[in-house]
């Protein structure tokens, strides 16, 4: 039941952010944009400040995130969070 509720919430995030342009080159995409955004949003809600903290949060909750995110390459690094988040176009939100 909880997993179903979480999956429904991720779908909602996917719908809310599905229109965002992924700023990365296709050949360099190791992580889905929605995975990066979902981990980042959860981390910030839980009080994380900065990309190192977001990475650490993601690593500490990796088993939980894997219940509803694919994460074929694990949790992104702080550099990946930094690069992707800072390259998003704020006007698209």
N, C-alpha and C positions, 0 to 999 in steps of 0.2 A: 504494500500500500504506500509506504513512504517513498520507495523507488519510483512508483508511478507518479506520485505527486511531484517529485524532483524532476522526472522526465518532462512532465507537463510544464514546469517552470522553465526548463531549458528551452523547450519549444517556444515558450513565450519570449525568452531572450533572443532566440533565433529569429522570431518574427520581428521583434523590435529593432534588432540590429542587422537583419539580413540585407538591408539596402546599402549598408556601408561598403565603400570601395576598399578592397584590400590593397594597401600601398606596396605590397611586396611583389617581386618578380616571381612568376610561377615556379621556376626551377629552384628557388631558394625557400619555398614554403615547406617547412617540416612540421608545422603545427597549424591546425585550423584556426581561422580568425575567431570564430565563436568560442573555441576552447580558451584562447588567450583572454578574450573579453570576460568570459564566465569566471575564470580563476581570478582575474583582476578585480572584478566587481565584488566577488565574495571576500577577497582579501581586504579590500578597502572597507567594506561593511564591518569586518571584524577588527578594524583598527590599524591595519598595516599602512605604513607610510614609506614610500620608496620602493624601487624595483627589487632590491635585495630582499626586503621583507615580503614582497609578493611571491617571489620565488620560494623562499623558505616556507611560507604558508602553504603554497601549492604542494611542495614536497611533503609537508607534514600531513596533508589531507589527500594525498594521491590516491590511496585506496578508495576513499569516499568519492572523489571526482571520477574515478574509473567506473563507478556504477552507472554514470549517465553521460560521460564524455569518452570518445575513442582513445585519445592520447597514445597513438602508436609509437611515438618517440619519447614518451614520458612527459614530465613537466618542463616547460620552456625555461631557459636560463633568464637571469635578470637582464642580460643584454638583449635578449629577444623581446621580453616585455617592454623594455625601454624603447627599442627601435620601432616596434609595431605601434605602440600607444602614441609615441611622439610623431609618427608619420601619418596618423589618421587625420582626416580633414574635419575640424570642429564644426564646420558649416553643415556637414552631413547629419549631425545629431539632431 
